[in-house]
Amino acid sequence: MKKLTLLLFVATFSLGLFAQDKKVAKIEFKTDVIDYGTIEKGSDGVRVFEFTNTGNAPLIISSVKSTCGCTVPKKPEGPIMPGQTGEIEVKYDTNRVNPIRKTITVESNAETPTVALKIKGLVVDSKDKSVLEKSDKSVMNQN
């Protein structure tokens, strides 16, 4: 009889454990790509990825890394509680005249622990003119 009682107790206790919701953080970004468009050399390179913790546990972002030194990401310092929003700030060095194609990797305690964010665009220098614009005479108009 003692074994049967013990078995029923363990079974009831086990069912109670499985019935509880697992506490997990979930990170949901408004967008995972920011398009700078075409911007001038030296212009403001700061953009913000906004996210929400849609889980039921505090979200802790452990690291935010970029693929190169021209992009500097900044993560939130403290935990983001369930239902709260947060920001990851990204600063691109706009003194580099080139297309922008960078990936920012976010690592956290979320259900999906690694998320890849992307920035894209084109930095141009209005002082640099194309070869055709530099010439006073067009090849087509020479007589």
GISULCOR-V928318 format. One record per backbone hydrogen bond with DSSP energy under -1.0 kcal/mol. CO is the residue of the C=O (numbers start at 1). NH is the residue of the N-H. If there is no record, write none. Layout:
BEGIN
co->CO nh->NH
co->CO nh->NH
END
This chain:
BEGIN
co->1 nh->5
co->2 nh->6
co->3 nh->7
co->4 nh->8
co->5 nh->9
co->6 nh->10
co->7 nh->11
co->8 nh->12
co->9 nh->13
co->10 nh->14
co->11 nh->15
co->12 nh->16
co->13 nh->17
co->14 nh->18
co->15 nh->19
co->24 nh->56
co->25 nh->111
co->26 nh->54
co->28 nh->52
co->32 nh->118
co->34 nh->120
co->37 nh->122
co->39 nh->124
co->40 nh->43
co->45 nh->92
co->47 nh->90
co->49 nh->88
co->50 nh->30
co->51 nh->86
co->52 nh->28
co->52 nh->54
co->53 nh->83
co->59 nh->80
co->60 nh->109
co->63 nh->107
co->65 nh->105
co->68 nh->71
co->70 nh->93
co->72 nh->91
co->74 nh->89
co->80 nh->59
co->81 nh->84
co->84 nh->53
co->86 nh->51
co->88 nh->49
co->89 nh->74
co->90 nh->47
co->91 nh->72
co->92 nh->94
co->93 nh->96
co->94 nh->42
co->96 nh->98
co->98 nh->123
co->100 nh->121
co->102 nh->119
co->103 nh->67
co->104 nh->117
co->105 nh->65
co->106 nh->115
co->107 nh->62
co->107 nh->63
co->113 nh->108
co->115 nh->106
co->117 nh->104
co->118 nh->34
co->119 nh->102
co->120 nh->36
co->121 nh->100
co->122 nh->39
co->124 nh->41
co->125 nh->128
co->130 nh->134
co->131 nh->135
END
